[in-house]
Amino acid sequence: MATLNRTEITPMDLRARTGDILDHVRLRHDVFIISRRGEPMAALVPVERLKRMEELGAKYATLMMKVQQQFNDSTRADLEEVEREAEEATERVRAKQTRKRP
């Protein structure tokens, strides 16, 4: 993907030059940030870039869900192991106490 030319414009600029700005987006793959009083409000980006951003977002979300599931699975396994060890330790202590009783 080519280096993006990013330009900040106002809503008035967009209104006055809509056709020209859309041509820059479509043909030159420029990005326009629409700002009001210096505060960014929206962006005009090429459709291909938007599609790619959506694809990457979906892939990222899927990967994060897998990582979370693996973490949950490993945490659950760790907890089960800790519970098992605690039960075994409790049984050993009870067995010792039973043997010590006269």
ZAGU-522706 format. One record per residue (C-alpha): residue number from 1; residue in three letters; z, y, x. Coordinates in nm, 2 decimals. Example, Ala and Ser with C-alpha at 12.3 -4.5 7.8 and 13.67 -1.06 7.14 Angstrom:
// ZAGU-522706
(node 1; Ala; (0.78; -0.45; 1.23))
(node 2; Ser; (0.71; -0.11; 1.37))
//
This chain:
// ZAGU-522706
(node 1; Met; (0.00; 0.00; 0.00))
(node 2; Ala; (-0.09; 0.34; 0.13))
(node 3; Thr; (0.16; 0.61; 0.22))
(node 4; Leu; (0.25; 0.80; -0.09))
(node 5; Asn; (0.20; 1.17; -0.13))
(node 6; Arg; (0.51; 1.29; -0.33))
(node 7; Thr; (0.50; 1.63; -0.49))
(node 8; Glu; (0.76; 1.80; -0.70))
(node 9; Ile; (0.63; 1.99; -1.00))
(node 10; Thr; (0.77; 2.16; -1.31))
(node 11; Pro; (0.69; 2.08; -1.67))
(node 12; Met; (0.48; 2.40; -1.67))
(node 13; Asp; (0.28; 2.28; -1.37))
(node 14; Leu; (0.22; 1.95; -1.55))
(node 15; Arg; (0.11; 2.12; -1.87))
(node 16; Ala; (-0.13; 2.35; -1.68))
(node 17; Arg; (-0.28; 2.08; -1.46))
(node 18; Thr; (-0.24; 1.75; -1.65))
(node 19; Gly; (-0.60; 1.62; -1.59))
(node 20; Asp; (-0.59; 1.71; -1.22))
(node 21; Ile; (-0.24; 1.56; -1.17))
(node 22; Leu; (-0.34; 1.24; -1.35))
(node 23; Asp; (-0.65; 1.21; -1.13))
(node 24; His; (-0.43; 1.24; -0.82))
(node 25; Val; (-0.20; 0.97; -0.95))
(node 26; Arg; (-0.48; 0.74; -1.04))
(node 27; Leu; (-0.73; 0.80; -0.75))
(node 28; Arg; (-0.51; 0.90; -0.46))
(node 29; His; (-0.19; 0.71; -0.57))
(node 30; Asp; (0.01; 1.03; -0.54))
(node 31; Val; (0.36; 1.05; -0.70))
(node 32; Phe; (0.47; 1.35; -0.89))
(node 33; Ile; (0.83; 1.42; -0.96))
(node 34; Ile; (0.88; 1.65; -1.26))
(node 35; Ser; (1.18; 1.87; -1.22))
(node 36; Arg; (1.34; 2.14; -1.43))
(node 37; Arg; (1.56; 2.40; -1.25))
(node 38; Gly; (1.55; 2.18; -0.94))
(node 39; Glu; (1.68; 1.87; -1.13))
(node 40; Pro; (1.44; 1.57; -1.12))
(node 41; Met; (1.37; 1.45; -1.48))
(node 42; Ala; (1.08; 1.20; -1.45))
(node 43; Ala; (0.81; 1.07; -1.23))
(node 44; Leu; (0.44; 1.01; -1.26))
(node 45; Val; (0.35; 0.70; -1.05))
(node 46; Pro; (0.03; 0.49; -1.04))
(node 47; Val; (0.05; 0.20; -1.29))
(node 48; Glu; (0.01; -0.05; -1.00))
(node 49; Arg; (0.32; 0.08; -0.84))
(node 50; Leu; (0.51; 0.07; -1.17))
(node 51; Lys; (0.40; -0.30; -1.22))
(node 52; Arg; (0.51; -0.38; -0.86))
(node 53; Met; (0.85; -0.21; -0.91))
(node 54; Glu; (0.90; -0.41; -1.23))
(node 55; Glu; (0.81; -0.74; -1.06))
(node 56; Leu; (1.04; -0.66; -0.77))
(node 57; Gly; (1.32; -0.57; -1.01))
(node 58; Ala; (1.28; -0.90; -1.20))
(node 59; Lys; (1.27; -1.10; -0.87))
(node 60; Tyr; (1.58; -0.91; -0.75))
(node 61; Ala; (1.76; -0.97; -1.08))
(node 62; Thr; (1.68; -1.35; -1.07))
(node 63; Leu; (1.80; -1.37; -0.71))
(node 64; Met; (2.12; -1.19; -0.79))
(node 65; Met; (2.18; -1.43; -1.08))
(node 66; Lys; (2.13; -1.73; -0.85))
(node 67; Val; (2.37; -1.58; -0.59))
(node 68; Gln; (2.63; -1.52; -0.87))
(node 69; Gln; (2.59; -1.87; -1.00))
(node 70; Gln; (2.63; -2.02; -0.65))
(node 71; Phe; (2.94; -1.81; -0.59))
(node 72; Asn; (3.08; -1.92; -0.93))
(node 73; Asp; (3.00; -2.28; -0.85))
(node 74; Ser; (3.16; -2.26; -0.50))
(node 75; Thr; (3.46; -2.07; -0.64))
(node 76; Arg; (3.50; -2.33; -0.91))
(node 77; Ala; (3.48; -2.61; -0.66))
(node 78; Asp; (3.73; -2.44; -0.44))
(node 79; Leu; (3.97; -2.39; -0.73))
(node 80; Glu; (3.93; -2.76; -0.83))
(node 81; Glu; (4.01; -2.86; -0.47))
(node 82; Val; (4.31; -2.63; -0.46))
(node 83; Glu; (4.44; -2.77; -0.79))
(node 84; Arg; (4.39; -3.13; -0.67))
(node 85; Glu; (4.57; -3.06; -0.34))
(node 86; Ala; (4.85; -2.89; -0.53))
(node 87; Glu; (4.89; -3.19; -0.76))
(node 88; Glu; (4.89; -3.43; -0.46))
(node 89; Ala; (5.15; -3.22; -0.29))
(node 90; Thr; (5.36; -3.21; -0.60))
(node 91; Glu; (5.34; -3.59; -0.63))
(node 92; Arg; (5.45; -3.63; -0.27))
(node 93; Val; (5.75; -3.40; -0.32))
(node 94; Arg; (5.85; -3.59; -0.63))
(node 95; Ala; (5.81; -3.92; -0.46))
(node 96; Lys; (6.03; -3.80; -0.17))
(node 97; Gln; (6.29; -3.68; -0.42))
(node 98; Thr; (6.29; -4.01; -0.60))
(node 99; Arg; (6.34; -4.20; -0.28))
(node 100; Lys; (6.64; -3.98; -0.18))
(node 101; Arg; (6.83; -4.04; -0.51))
(node 102; Pro; (7.11; -4.30; -0.48))
//
